[in-house]
């Protein structure tokens, strides 16, 4: 179901965008742009002429806006090959003019003191590639911001095979960073009463624990659950990032229990803990632009305001890289680590099929895997860095959390067993210590960890 909904609403989004932009430009311009999907050489020549006319502002700002709408409409109709050629043209033909930059630098050097400021402004304008003026025109169109976010998503995929597109992707990211400043974002709660279109997107964008059905989604939005998302004013119907929260008693130690649709609904007045069990970035095109730390802090403030009895704020987080790391370690290395000796003594395969369903097999593996995982989370570092190898750990520690508790077989799904032998971790946000822990981690790589985690790390 999630994949069907994803395809459905994405198709509707593109169709809607094409119609809006077509209506904006049709019968308003004497000239029209019609390109073949794969963009042959003649099409590329026409395309460049059209881009030049967009940049020249011939006929004024309104005409330039309508030309940009036709340009965008044509881009959406291109094949993958045509889009790659379109982006390559933007990258190659509308880059910074190095000769003009050298001239501007020389003029700045030779400028009299009273003219230095004007020369500096000219140099700054010269360093701004013309393609950015063209792309900025899309922000003035209906849903133009979403168009640019999706364009960067495509660039992120393409630049792996076409590295020459990296400068264009970097330019677009720089613009998106300024356009999506945290001060411009709006925090909203998503509920079962939200629009069907928004709920469909929630299903499609969930990246941690897939939403299996409408009943599953309704369960996640019950009275003892909360979902919050950041939105941008120019993308009011598109969540940028969202977090799902369960109001419970004590630290949750199983995601299956949290997501059990048959479990009784807790009276939220009895809850003492808020569990952040899923944080999903909804827009691939905004990768590398961080909202998550601000989202958690804003949601904590909202929950504190609404539920005065909440004492703990914690995650129930996946450990996506643990088994990948463990599989790379040789036995000699493992024997030097906490739990390693017991682990290497297990017969091969150490994790046979369906081992977690056999109580005896699972119990034999419990303690060594918990110890090795605690070591992985707190001691394994990125090459040449003081920060943890695990990306999720790095994210929460940078926000001021503590590695609080490892939970055995907390995610018994196929993906959970594959990624982390079913283990999940609670990162605890101890409110009085969040800022100091965040600063200590950023400055020194200090990892706040509970006594339970420290005990597991002892050999």
C-alpha positions in Angstrom: 0.0 0.0 0.0 2.6 2.7 0.8 4.3 2.4 -2.6 0.9 2.6 -4.3 0.0 5.8 -2.4 3.5 7.3 -3.1 3.2 6.8 -6.8 -0.4 8.0 -6.8 0.2 11.3 -5.1 3.5 12.0 -6.9 1.8 11.6 -10.2 -1.0 13.9 -9.1 1.5 16.5 -7.9 3.4 16.6 -11.2 0.1 16.7 -13.2 -1.2 19.5 -11.0 2.1 21.5 -11.4 2.0 21.1 -15.2 -1.5 22.4 -15.3 -0.9 25.4 -13.0 2.1 26.5 -15.0 0.5 25.9 -18.3 -2.5 28.0 -17.3 -0.2 30.7 -16.1 1.7 31.0 -19.4 -0.8 29.9 -22.1 -2.3 32.7 -24.3 -0.1 35.2 -22.5 3.0 35.0 -24.6 3.3 35.3 -28.3 6.1 32.7 -28.4 5.9 29.2 -27.0 8.5 26.6 -26.0 7.9 23.1 -27.1 10.6 20.5 -26.6 11.0 16.8 -27.4 11.4 14.7 -24.2 15.0 13.6 -25.0 16.2 17.1 -26.1 18.0 16.8 -29.4 20.6 19.3 -30.5 18.0 21.6 -32.1 16.0 21.5 -28.8 19.0 22.4 -26.8 19.6 25.5 -29.0 16.0 26.5 -28.5 16.2 25.9 -24.8 19.3 28.0 -24.4 17.6 30.9 -26.3 14.6 30.6 -24.0 16.8 30.6 -20.9 18.6 33.7 -22.2 15.2 35.4 -22.7 14.3 34.5 -19.1 17.5 36.2 -17.8 17.1 39.3 -20.1 13.7 40.2 -18.6 12.6 41.2 -22.0 9.0 42.5 -21.7 9.3 43.0 -18.0 9.1 40.9 -14.9 5.6 39.5 -15.6 6.7 38.2 -19.0 9.8 36.7 -17.6 7.7 34.9 -15.0 5.5 33.5 -17.7 8.5 32.3 -19.6 9.8 30.7 -16.5 6.5 28.9 -16.1 6.8 27.5 -19.7 10.4 26.5 -18.9 9.3 24.6 -15.8 6.4 23.0 -17.6 8.7 21.7 -20.3 11.2 20.4 -17.7 8.5 18.3 -16.1 7.6 16.8 -19.4 11.2 15.7 -20.2 12.5 12.2 -20.1 15.3 11.3 -17.6 17.8 11.8 -20.5 16.2 15.2 -21.4 16.4 16.4 -17.7 20.0 15.4 -17.5 20.8 17.5 -20.7 18.7 20.4 -19.3 20.7 20.4 -16.0 24.0 20.0 -17.8 23.1 23.1 -20.0 22.3 25.1 -16.8 25.6 24.0 -15.3 27.9 24.5 -18.3 26.5 27.6 -20.0 25.3 29.6 -17.0 28.2 29.3 -14.6 30.4 32.1 -13.2 32.4 34.0 -15.8 36.0 33.5 -14.6 37.2 36.4 -16.8 34.6 38.8 -15.3 35.6 37.6 -11.8 39.3 38.4 -12.5 38.4 41.8 -13.8 36.2 42.5 -10.8 39.0 41.4 -8.4 41.4 43.8 -10.1 38.9 46.7 -10.0 38.4 46.0 -6.3 42.2 46.0 -5.7 42.7 49.2 -7.5 39.6 51.0 -6.2 40.1 54.2 -4.2 38.9 53.9 -0.5 35.7 55.7 -1.3 34.9 53.3 -4.2 36.0 50.1 -2.4 32.5 49.2 -1.1 30.9 49.5 -4.6 33.7 47.4 -6.1 33.2 44.8 -3.5 29.4 44.6 -4.3 30.2 44.3 -8.0 32.6 41.4 -7.2 30.0 39.7 -5.1 27.4 40.0 -7.9 30.0 38.7 -10.4 30.6 35.6 -8.2 26.9 34.7 -8.4 26.3 32.5 -11.4 23.5 33.5 -13.8 21.8 30.2 -13.4 20.8 31.2 -9.8 18.9 34.2 -11.1 17.1 31.8 -13.5 16.3 29.3 -10.7 15.1 32.1 -8.4 12.4 33.0 -10.9 10.8 29.7 -10.1 10.2 30.7 -6.5 7.7 33.4 -7.7 5.6 30.7 -9.4 2.9 28.6 -7.7 4.6 25.6 -6.1 7.9 26.8 -7.5 9.7 26.1 -4.3 8.7 22.5 -4.3 9.8 22.3 -8.0 13.3 23.4 -6.9 13.5 21.1 -4.0 12.6 18.2 -6.3 15.2 19.4 -8.8 17.9 19.2 -6.2 16.7 15.7 -5.3 17.3 14.7 -8.9 20.7 16.4 -8.9 21.8 14.5 -5.8 21.1 11.3 -7.6 22.6 12.4 -11.0 25.8 13.8 -9.6 27.0 10.4 -8.7 27.2 9.4 -12.3 27.6 12.9 -13.7 30.0 14.6 -11.2 30.1 17.7 -13.5 26.7 18.6 -12.1 28.1 19.0 -8.5 28.6 22.8 -8.8 24.9 23.3 -9.8 23.8 21.1 -6.9 26.0 23.1 -4.5 24.6 26.4 -5.8 21.0 25.2 -5.4 21.7 23.9 -1.9 23.2 27.2 -0.9 20.0 28.9 -2.0 17.8 26.4 -0.3 19.7 26.8 3.0 18.8 30.5 3.0 15.2 30.0 1.8 14.6 27.3 4.4 16.0 29.1 7.4 14.6 27.7 10.6 13.1 31.1 11.5 10.8 30.8 8.5 9.4 27.3 9.3 6.1 26.6 10.9 5.5 23.8 13.4 2.1 22.1 13.0 0.5 19.1 14.5 -0.9 16.4 12.1 -4.0 14.6 13.3 -6.6 12.2 11.9 -8.6 15.3 11.0 -5.8 16.6 8.7 -6.5 16.6 5.0 -6.5 13.2 3.2 -3.8 14.6 0.9 -1.5 15.3 3.9 -2.2 12.0 5.5 -1.3 10.3 2.2 2.0 12.1 2.2 2.6 11.0 5.8 2.3 7.4 4.7 4.6 7.9 1.7 7.3 9.8 3.5 7.5 7.6 6.6 11.1 6.4 6.5 11.7 4.5 9.8 8.7 2.3 10.4 6.6 1.9 7.3 2.9 2.7 7.7 1.1 -0.5 6.5 -2.5 0.7 6.2 -5.0 3.5 7.0 -5.7 1.6 10.3 -2.0 1.7 11.1 -1.9 5.4 10.5 -5.0 6.1 12.5 -3.5 4.2 15.4 -0.4 6.4 15.2 -2.7 9.5 15.5 -4.8 8.3 18.5 -5.2 10.4 21.6 -2.1 8.9 23.2 0.0 9.7 20.1 1.2 12.9 18.6 2.7 13.8 15.2 4.4 17.2 14.5 5.9 18.5 11.3 7.7 21.5 10.0 6.2 23.4 7.0 7.5 26.2 4.8 5.1 29.0 3.9 5.8 28.5 0.2 5.2 24.7 0.6 2.1 24.7 2.9 1.0 21.2 1.8 4.4 19.5 2.0 5.9 18.4 5.3 9.6 19.0 5.4 10.3 16.7 8.4 8.0 15.1 10.9 8.3 13.2 14.2 5.9 10.6 15.7 5.5 10.6 19.4 4.0 8.1 21.8 2.8 9.1 25.3 3.6 6.2 27.6 4.7 5.2 31.1 8.4 4.7 31.4 11.0 4.1 28.7 9.5 2.1 25.8 11.5 -1.0 24.9 9.7 -2.4 21.9 8.5 -0.7 18.7 6.1 -3.5 18.0 4.3 -2.8 21.2 4.2 0.9 20.4 2.7 0.2 17.0 0.3 -2.5 18.1 -3.1 -1.4 16.9 -4.8 -3.8 19.3 -3.0 -2.4 22.4 -5.3 -0.4 24.7 -5.1 3.4 24.3 -3.5 5.0 27.3 -5.1 7.8 29.1 -2.6 10.5 28.2 -3.1 12.0 31.7 -1.3 8.9 33.1 1.7 9.3 30.8 5.0 10.3 32.3 7.2 9.8 29.2 7.2 11.1 25.6 8.8 8.6 23.2 10.0 10.0 19.8 9.9 6.7 17.9 10.2 8.0 14.3 11.8 11.0 12.7 11.5 11.2 8.9 12.9 13.7 6.5 10.2 14.1 3.9 12.0 16.0 1.2 15.0 14.3 -0.4 15.9 17.6 -2.0 16.6 19.2 1.4 19.2 16.5 2.4 22.0 18.1 4.3 19.9 21.0 5.6 19.3 20.2 9.2 15.9 20.7 10.8 15.8 17.7 13.2 17.5 19.3 16.2 15.1 22.3 16.0 12.1 20.0 15.5 12.8 17.9 18.7 13.3 21.0 20.8 10.2 22.7 19.6 8.1 19.5 20.1 9.5 19.1 23.6 8.3 22.6 24.4 4.9 21.9 22.9 4.5 18.7 24.9 5.6 20.4 28.1 3.0 23.1 27.6 0.2 20.6 27.0 1.2 17.8 29.4 2.6 19.0 32.7 3.1 15.5 34.1 5.6 14.4 31.5 9.0 13.8 33.2 11.0 12.1 30.5 11.6 12.8 26.8 13.3 10.0 25.0 13.6 8.3 21.6 13.2 4.7 20.7 15.7 4.7 17.9 17.0 2.2 15.3 20.7 1.3 15.1 21.0 1.0 11.3 24.8 0.4 11.0 25.4 -2.1 13.8 25.3 -5.4 11.9 27.1 -3.8 8.9 29.9 -2.8 11.3 29.9 -6.2 13.2 30.2 -8.2 9.9 33.3 -6.3 9.0 35.2 -7.2 12.2 37.6 -10.1 12.2 37.6 -12.5 15.2 41.0 -11.3 16.5 39.6 -7.7 16.7 36.3 -8.9 18.2 38.0 -10.8 21.0 39.4 -7.6 22.3 36.0 -6.0 22.6 33.3 -6.2 25.3 31.3 -9.4 24.6 33.6 -10.3 21.7 35.0 -13.5 23.2 31.6 -15.0 23.8 30.5 -13.9 20.3 33.4 -15.6 18.4 32.8 -18.8 20.4 29.4 -19.2 18.9 29.2 -21.7 16.0 28.8 -20.4 12.4 26.5 -19.0 11.3 26.4 -16.9 14.4 22.9 -15.6 13.5 21.2 -18.5 11.7 17.8 -18.0 10.1 15.0 -17.1 12.5 17.4 -17.3 15.5 15.4 -14.7 17.3 12.3 -16.9 17.3 14.1 -19.6 19.2 14.3 -18.7 22.9 17.5 -20.7 23.6 19.4 -19.3 20.6 18.3 -15.8 21.3 19.4 -16.0 25.0 22.9 -17.3 24.0 23.3 -14.2 21.8 21.7 -11.6 24.1 24.6 -10.5 26.3 27.4 -10.5 23.8 25.4 -8.6 21.2 24.2 -6.0 23.8 27.9 -5.5 24.9 29.2 -5.2 21.3 26.4 -2.8 20.4 27.1 -0.6 23.4 30.7 -0.5 22.3 29.7 0.3 18.8 27.5 3.2 19.8 29.9 4.8 22.2 33.4 3.9 21.1 33.5 3.4 17.3 34.4 6.6 15.6 34.2 8.0 12.1 37.7 7.8 10.4 39.8 10.7 11.7 37.0 12.2 13.7 35.9 12.2 17.4 32.3 11.6 16.5 30.5 8.2 16.6 30.4 6.0 13.5 26.6 5.6 13.9 24.8 8.5 12.2 21.7 8.3 14.4 23.9 8.4 17.5 25.7 11.4 16.2 22.4 13.2 15.5 21.0 12.7 19.0 24.3 13.4 20.8 24.8 16.6 18.9 21.3 17.6 20.2 22.3 17.0 23.8 20.9 13.5 24.4 22.3 10.7 26.5 22.7 7.1 25.3 20.4 5.7 28.0 19.3 2.1 27.4 19.7 -0.7 24.9 16.6 -2.8 24.3 16.9 -6.5 23.3 14.7 -7.6 20.3 12.9 -4.2 20.4 12.4 -4.4 16.6 11.7 -7.9 15.5 10.8 -6.9 11.9 12.9 -8.3 9.1 14.6 -4.9 8.7 15.3 -4.6 12.4 16.8 -8.1 12.6 19.0 -7.3 9.5 20.2 -3.9 10.7 20.8 -4.4 14.4 19.9 -7.9 15.4 16.6 -6.5 16.6 18.1 -4.1 19.1 17.0 -0.4 19.5 18.3 2.3 21.8 16.8 5.0 23.9 18.4 8.4 23.6 17.3 10.3 26.7 16.8 14.1 26.5 17.4 15.2 30.2 16.1 18.7 29.9 18.4 20.4 32.5 21.5 19.0 30.7 20.6 19.2 27.0 22.6 22.4 26.2 25.7 21.5 28.3 25.8 17.9 26.8 25.4 19.3 23.3 28.3 21.8 23.8 30.5 19.1 25.4 29.9 16.7 22.5 30.5 19.4 19.8 33.7 20.6 21.5 35.3 17.4 22.8 33.3 14.5 21.4 32.0 13.7 25.0 29.4 11.0 24.9 26.8 11.2 27.7 25.8 7.6 28.7 23.9 6.0 31.5 25.4 3.6 34.1 23.7 0.7 32.2 25.6 1.5 29.0 28.9 2.0 30.8 28.4 -1.4 32.5 27.9 -3.0 29.1 31.1 -1.5 27.7 33.3 -3.2 30.4 35.2 -6.2 29.1 
